[in-house]
Every structure is written in C-alpha cells, then in structure tokens.
Amino acid sequence: MVGASEDGKVLPNTQQGPVLSATNTEFASDLLSAANTKFALDLYKRHMSPADQNIFMSPLSITVALAMTYLGARGETKAQMRQVLHFTDVEENLHQAFTHILSALNSPDQAYKLYMANRLFGEKSYSFREEFLAAGRKHYGAELEPVDFV
C-alpha cells in the first residue's frame, strides 16, 4: 500500500517494487491506497483533538462506505465526492480496486480475519436501479436494506 510523510505527501510502498510493473488491478489498488491516504490525512486534520485526547477512526471503513454511495452518485454530487475522496486518478478502476484491496485484507492466508459490515440503507418506497444494487453486491458484498425513513 502506501504511507505518508509528516508534511502529508504520499509515499509509494517500495517493498512491492515499482508501481509500473504491477498489473492494472494492483496499479489501481496502489492509486486507491494513495487516494485513501490523502483522504485520511484530510480527515485527520479536520478532526484533530487537543494533545490530551485521543482520536480513533478507520479511514478505510469510511472510504468504503462512501465509495458504495459513489456507485450511484451523478453530476455535481459525484464531482464533489471525487474531489474530497481523491478518486480522480483511480476513478476508472475504483470499484475493482476496492474489491482487490478488500479481498487481500480478507485473504484466507492471513493470520487475522477483518470483518467489515457493509450495508446500504435506502428509502423503501424508492426503486433503486438493478445495476447499482448488483455493483454493491459484486464489489463490496453489500446488500440494500429497505428502510422507512418517514
């Protein structure tokens, strides 16, 4: 994945070799990791606590939740989300990159198991497009739960 220097610049992971030799999925995953690092630093800067308090957050969990909604975003909403989440460089393969990263985190070869609760909640009276629902299942393992928001 990637790291960040103290001044907020994204640093590539040199343990995996040059990014140019990676497959498209790995390259997209590296770009997504860089985007997530930038978003995490932006988020941290906005929510920094005084020195005597702790802050705990999972930028990946937040980004995954927002990426699931990004599946259905259009127009100005999509443009604003793209900018804030730093998805510009990875947009073409964004959801495939998330699939790759999430499956790598949950690989059976890992000594740990990471559980992420992914679910979309939508107004039960609204008819969602099947391609949106299918993409949520495919890339994030997320079903839509119809909810009465009234």
C-alpha positions in Angstrom: 0.0 0.0 0.0 1.3 3.5 0.7 2.5 5.7 3.5 2.7 9.4 4.2 5.4 11.7 5.3 4.9 14.3 8.1 4.1 17.0 5.6 1.3 15.0 4.1 3.0 13.9 0.9 2.0 10.4 -0.2 4.9 7.9 -0.4 4.7 4.8 -2.5 5.4 1.4 -0.9 8.8 0.4 -2.1 8.5 -3.2 -0.7 6.4 -4.3 -3.7 8.7 -3.0 -6.4 7.9 -0.2 -8.9 4.3 0.5 -9.5 4.8 0.5 -13.3 5.5 -3.3 -13.2 2.2 -4.1 -11.4 -0.9 -5.4 -13.1 -3.8 -3.0 -13.8 -5.6 -4.1 -10.7 -2.5 -3.8 -8.5 -1.8 -0.4 -10.0 -5.4 0.7 -9.4 -5.1 -0.6 -5.8 -1.9 1.4 -5.3 -3.7 4.5 -6.7 -6.6 3.9 -4.4 -4.3 3.4 -1.4 -2.7 6.8 -2.2 -6.2 8.4 -2.5 -7.3 6.9 0.8 -4.1 8.1 2.5 -4.8 11.7 1.2 -8.4 11.4 2.4 -7.3 10.1 5.8 -4.9 12.9 6.3 -7.5 15.5 5.3 -10.0 13.9 7.7 -7.5 13.7 10.5 -6.5 17.4 10.1 -10.2 18.3 10.3 -10.8 16.3 13.5 -7.5 16.6 15.4 -8.0 16.6 19.1 -6.2 18.5 21.7 -3.0 16.9 22.9 -4.6 15.3 25.9 -7.3 13.5 23.9 -7.2 10.5 21.6 -8.8 10.1 18.2 -9.7 6.8 16.7 -11.1 6.4 13.1 -10.9 3.9 10.3 -10.4 5.9 7.0 -10.7 2.7 5.0 -14.1 1.9 6.6 -15.3 5.5 5.9 -14.0 5.4 2.4 -15.6 2.1 1.6 -19.0 3.4 2.9 -18.7 6.5 0.8 -17.5 4.5 -2.3 -20.6 2.4 -2.1 -22.7 5.6 -2.3 -20.4 6.9 -5.0 -21.6 3.9 -7.1 -24.9 5.8 -7.5 -23.7 9.4 -7.5 -24.2 11.5 -10.6 -23.4 15.1 -11.7 -22.3 17.6 -9.1 -22.6 15.2 -6.2 -20.2 12.8 -8.0 -17.8 15.5 -8.8 -17.6 16.8 -5.3 -17.2 13.3 -3.9 -14.5 12.5 -6.4 -12.6 15.6 -5.3 -13.0 15.1 -1.5 -12.2 11.4 -1.6 -9.3 11.9 -4.1 -10.7 9.4 -6.6 -9.6 11.4 -9.7 -6.6 9.2 -10.5 -8.3 5.9 -9.8 -11.9 6.5 -10.9 -11.8 4.2 -14.0 -11.0 1.2 -11.9 -12.1 2.4 -8.5 -14.6 -0.3 -7.5 -12.4 -3.1 -8.9 -9.5 -1.7 -6.8 -11.7 -1.8 -3.7 -12.6 -5.4 -4.5 -8.9 -6.2 -4.8 -8.0 -4.5 -1.5 -10.9 -5.9 0.5 -10.2 -9.5 -0.7 -6.4 -9.0 0.1 -7.3 -7.9 3.6 -9.6 -11.0 4.0 -7.3 -13.5 2.3 -7.5 -17.0 3.8 -3.7 -16.9 4.1 -3.8 -14.0 6.6 -3.3 -14.7 10.3 -6.2 -12.5 11.1 -9.8 -12.0 10.0 -11.1 -8.5 9.3 -14.9 -8.1 9.5 -16.4 -5.0 7.8 -20.1 -4.5 8.0 -21.1 -3.2 4.6 -24.7 -2.4 4.0 -26.6 0.2 2.1 -29.8 1.7 3.5 -32.4 3.1 1.2 -35.9 4.5 1.4 -38.2 1.5 0.9 -40.6 3.5 -1.4 -37.7 4.3 -3.8 -36.9 1.9 -6.7 -33.2 1.5 -7.0 -31.5 0.6 -10.3 -30.5 -3.1 -10.5 -27.0 -2.2 -11.8 -26.4 -0.1 -8.7 -27.6 -3.0 -6.4 -25.6 -5.6 -8.4 -22.4 -3.4 -8.3 -22.8 -3.1 -4.5 -23.0 -6.8 -4.1 -20.2 -7.5 -6.5 -17.6 -5.1 -5.3 -18.5 -4.6 -1.6 -20.6 -7.6 -0.6 -23.3 -5.1 0.3 -27.0 -5.6 0.1 -29.5 -2.8 0.2 -31.8 -2.8 3.2 -35.1 -1.0 2.5 -35.9 1.4 5.4 -38.9 3.6 6.1 -37.2 7.0 6.7 -40.6 8.7 7.4 
